[in-house]
């Protein structure tokens, strides 16, 4: 949501010229303090701004500077930043096509470079062996609330057998990960994550959404993922593998915990000994049995389960 506002702020300054903090705050329905932070962020990105204090003060772009995004609408800019798949999910596929055309027809060779990149680079966001996910029913309404910085009332169902609960939320942003959409929102001064596909109703209120001071969607998501992975890793596995199986372990047990375990592994001749937090006995057995030469020391329950499964496989394939 903040990225959208930064783009809008740059376009507003390009369009109307010098203005005041109060005018910008009213235009974007945020506080002057928020506008000051946004202007500082634009300056950090290299946008040449001037500010002047006093009765005749204000803020504007340095004369003669032309924004590289001039000529695109806010929807086209959002679509271009999202890429074709996510833009289509948000109903911005036509805006993406228009924005791409504008880039391809840009002067001074820029368009030719963009065309070459489009011909030689393809991003496919769908996972292997899975059908493309359907767009969640309420995704477009949630996106509309985010673009407009508006509060929402939602019906949310945590599980198929759970009741639908009504929540009043301040939307802070949308995240798409592995083709699945998540709404990050604030409720009662607590930031939480909601799966958009579990929304059963969304109503946009004519009230501004409250953005927590200093909130960063990217930082929140990174911390949230780390906490989620830590909660999943409920058992402590002691194991060793041949040095040649490092890549197999990383492939079959993906995640930050495996990376950390490999980095701190103890070398024992041609083997690596380590402690690796994993989600459960059942999942650990399934993942580790695909790693060549793995030897589990603890927990004993995991050792027994792997031994039983290995014996069954040997008998079936002998």
KADA-V112077 format. One record per residue. N is the residue number from 1. SS is DSSP state (H for helix, E for strand, - for the rest). OMEGA is omega in whole degrees, 0 to 359 (* if undefined). Layout:
n:ss:omega
N:SS:OMEGA
N:SS:OMEGA
This chain:
n:ss:omega
1:-:180
2:H:178
3:H:178
4:H:180
5:H:178
6:H:177
7:H:179
8:H:180
9:H:178
10:H:180
11:H:179
12:H:179
13:H:178
14:H:186
15:H:189
16:H:179
17:-:184
18:-:179
19:E:182
20:-:178
21:H:182
22:H:178
23:H:179
24:H:179
25:H:178
26:H:182
27:H:184
28:H:176
29:-:176
30:-:180
31:-:177
32:H:179
33:H:177
34:H:178
35:H:178
36:H:178
37:H:179
38:H:179
39:H:177
40:H:178
41:H:177
42:H:179
43:H:178
44:H:179
45:-:177
46:-:178
47:-:184
48:-:181
49:E:170
50:E:176
51:E:180
52:E:180
53:-:178
54:-:183
55:-:181
56:-:185
57:-:180
58:E:181
59:E:179
60:E:176
61:E:178
62:-:184
63:-:179
64:-:180
65:-:181
66:-:181
67:-:177
68:-:181
69:-:178
70:-:180
71:-:176
72:-:175
73:-:178
74:H:180
75:H:179
76:H:179
77:H:178
78:H:182
79:H:181
80:H:179
81:H:183
82:H:187
83:-:190
84:H:185
85:H:181
86:H:177
87:H:178
88:H:178
89:H:183
90:-:178
91:-:183
92:-:184
93:H:178
94:H:177
95:H:178
96:H:181
97:H:179
98:H:180
99:H:179
100:H:178
101:H:180
102:H:178
103:H:182
104:H:180
105:-:179
106:-:183
107:-:170
108:-:174
109:-:181
110:H:180
111:H:179
112:H:179
113:H:179
114:H:179
115:H:179
116:H:179
117:H:179
118:H:180
119:H:188
120:H:183
121:-:178
122:-:178
123:-:178
124:-:187
125:-:183
126:-:180
127:-:178
128:-:172
129:-:177
130:-:176
131:-:178
132:-:182
133:-:177
134:-:178
135:-:178
136:-:187
137:-:188
138:-:183
139:H:183
140:H:179
141:H:178
142:H:179
143:H:179
144:H:179
145:H:180
146:H:179
147:H:183
148:-:183
149:-:183
150:E:176
151:E:181
152:E:168
153:E:184
154:E:166
155:E:187
156:E:180
157:-:186
158:-:180
159:-:180
160:-:181
161:-:182
162:-:177
163:-:176
164:-:181
165:E:177
166:E:181
167:E:171
168:E:189
169:E:169
170:E:182
171:E:180
172:E:180
173:E:176
174:E:176
175:E:173
176:E:181
177:E:181
178:-:177
179:-:178
180:E:185
181:E:178
182:E:174
183:E:173
184:E:186
185:E:179
186:E:177
187:E:181
188:-:177
189:-:177
190:E:181
191:E:183
192:E:180
193:E:180
194:E:175
195:E:186
196:H:181
197:H:179
198:H:175
199:E:180
200:E:177
201:E:176
202:E:176
203:E:180
204:E:179
205:E:176
206:E:179
207:E:179
208:E:175
209:-:181
210:-:178
211:-:177
212:-:180
213:-:176
214:-:183
215:-:175
216:-:181
217:H:181
218:H:180
219:H:180
220:H:183
221:H:179
222:H:179
223:H:180
224:H:179
225:H:180
226:H:179
227:H:180
228:H:180
229:H:180
230:H:179
231:H:181
232:H:186
233:-:189
234:-:181
235:E:181
236:E:183
237:E:173
238:E:185
239:E:172
240:E:179
241:E:171
242:E:179
243:H:182
244:H:183
245:H:180
246:H:183
247:H:178
248:H:180
249:H:180
250:H:181
251:H:186
252:H:176
253:-:185
254:-:176
255:-:182
256:H:181
257:H:179
258:H:177
259:H:180
260:H:180
261:H:179
262:H:180
263:H:183
264:-:183
265:-:179
266:E:180
267:E:178
268:E:185
269:-:179
270:-:181
271:E:178
272:E:179
273:E:184
274:E:171
275:E:186
276:E:175
277:E:181
278:E:191
279:-:182
280:-:178
281:H:183
282:H:181
283:H:179
284:H:180
285:H:181
286:H:183
287:H:187
288:H:179
289:-:178
290:-:182
291:-:182
292:-:173
293:-:181
294:-:175
295:E:181
296:E:177
297:E:181
298:E:359
299:-:183
300:H:180
301:H:179
302:H:177
303:H:182
304:H:182
305:H:178
306:H:179
307:H:180
308:H:182
309:H:179
310:H:178
311:H:179
312:H:180
313:H:180
314:H:180
315:H:181
316:H:185
317:-:180
318:-:*
